[in-house]
């Protein structure tokens, strides 16, 4: 449980800081700018794809394939791919904002800032992933705190001095860039450019495939939902703000389980029990954040209630699904497990294209039910053939 909380803490800091920062930017400069968080939310899924292949996959390769430099090579390749992907989005920033049905004049500068911040955050998490697999969790915590403190101080602190969005963005991104350069210098030992991309994808194929589908779902789904007007934009932003941290932190369950599975030190009951306690804490924090922030954002209560009730229902399925899927991916078949996850996400994507502002959350629940059924049945059948874990 201690390791789960440490990993969760890093994710919490990374998710919480931007949310609070955008909240203060909304107060100090322009209330609408709070929605920058939701505007660039789909881009965070690109970070998930990169971390899956060049972070988790590369680190598993270093253990399973005995490729000692795989983790460091993964970091470098991940940075190169990140630069290209985020750079293309930045060059087409106006088109991206227009596609998301939001106002180009209001969001252009901070959208560019957010893209740059996600790029630098990707570098941070590539390094943190390596540290998790080395079990240097305290060191990872320290780096995470410093990076996110610099981000908050730079963004909010500078906005108290000047309302010029260009100056705020340049100063903050400069601080984060300097930190990342120092971080890479201290944590990359040797690069030989050798990386088995096939195995990097294979060892975390479920998460990678999910992140690809997430990108499509949120890009198209949010664009669809935002077209219904401001009250849905505010409600979705509010629901996303108070659940996004917890969804990110829930990934700690997968990280902890996968490390033990890879190292042949896996106990399902132990991980399941910890996951139940952990998810209970996350759901409690959602309710508390909702109570605290509701008077500030004042979203439509009916709309928010639908989104939050379905989010919580999905959270409850996580302990029953995530650990089993991690186990099936490594010990049973990465290809078959990934195939089933993709089917679930195809269902989710199709539902997310429905002409309703609730399309994304309805699709999310359809996928959650499908994953729960698959994980429960496949895990039981596999272990009946193999014997007790």
Secondary structure by P-SEA (a helix, b strand, c coil): caaaaaaaaaaaaaaaaaaaaaaaaaaccccccccccccaaaaaaaaaaaaacccaaaaaaaacccccaaaaaaaaaaaaaaaaaaaaaaaaaaaaaaaacccccccaaaaaaaaaaaaaaaaaaaaaaaaaaacaaaaaaaaaaaaaaaaaaaaaaaaaacccaaaaaaaaaaaaaaaaaaaaaacccccccccaaaaaaaaaaaaaaaaaaaaaaaaaaaaaaacccaaaaaaaaaaaaacaaaaaaaaaaaaaaaaaaaaccccaaaaaaaaaaaaaaaaaaaaaaaaaacccccccaaaaaaaaaaaaaaaaaccccaaaaaaaaccccaaaaaaaaaaaaaaaaaaaaccccaaaaaaaaaaaaaaaaaaaaaaaaaaaaaccc
